[in-house]
């Protein structure tokens, strides 16, 4: 979004303390349907599931003998809701876990699989009943493209190259035959392969130069088989670490096969998820303005080395990471946190950033799908609920595959109104996020070209940023229809404080 002051006529009514909803401001936004940014690849709405806490075991995977309804061991309710949401891509098995995972532990007869200690996330043991075949089956069940993160930190090039062959070689090699004997004669056709994860930290504590050397060596042996063209993803920085990117790219000969470069960007929360203050709310939501800056700066730096943009930028892990409660972790698993109205706003702010920067990104994966950090679903034994973040993604789903177009909104210190817009043939899709707790916004979206008609809108809103869908009140915050008016070249919509609104309208005359 170009942060240009479009209209100086913004005004604020006085408000005090709790009379938040009475404060209203008028905002004008300019949408330019003919100024195309780029296609919003569905993969910008991607997700991530790690062997961590109860994301896999107890969350997505309950086992075939569980009394919890399941499909071959996959929690049925989770499968149904994730399929309904239409997750475009799912990254697995980590995270930090990836660089200590040995794929052979997770294939073959389940009773013969070894029990291993998950050293990154609490030294608990895993029986490896969820392995490569189960992951691919989950992806097929929910309609997601699989993305596997390989082990560089404690693994070998041989181990990773064999994993690729096991997954992708059509038939006739010992590894392909082994896959067939384990129940999958058809190759898995896994395109996306991460060459390590956070190798500056849990993935081996390497310098950029050391990692670049590992990357070159590993990638040499990762090959295309059959009709599956690999998309190899290198470990990028944590946050906006330009030094990592510069040194990694300097050490990388131009001919190296590298298709993606993965930065991680978490939005830390100072408080427990249900006990945010206005200050911690503002501080966390403001990080999404920094995220946008980080994407711009990382891409600009990559462009110096990669003028034709052959290397795609990923935000491979992102989301809110709040103060974790040890007692809740004991009950629900490591890195469990509640997902509130604030978390949904954060998700929508992130997706708006990705839409606006659609020409600079190839994939973004929220961390993580179930019970860990910024989750879509939470489970407690047999119970499973959709979080506010699930609904934020649902509300913004119409943008997937559409072409992002330019939006100009008023200059204001974050957290302020956030907008993204896209176009698919004669449909205009606009998502507006009001992250402010203390003012509603009357927004007029003026179109620089074209006429809008047949507008409809949905909203996700709750006046309390600490409110959440819980196991007791699973449907407290759900999307609802919302009034919007379209007249000529303008759309008008009211945003209550703490609200996400997606408008869809027919567009003609562009
Ligand atoms: O998502 C939790 C952890 O955060 C991942 O394992 C790691 O990659 C990152 O530091």
Boltz pocket constraint, residues with backbone or C-beta under 6 A from the ligand:
constraints:
  - pocket:
      binder: B
      contacts: [[A, 50], [A, 94], [A, 95], [A, 96], [A, 97], [A, 197], [A, 198], [A, 317], [A, 367], [A, 368], [A, 373]]
      max_distance: 6.0
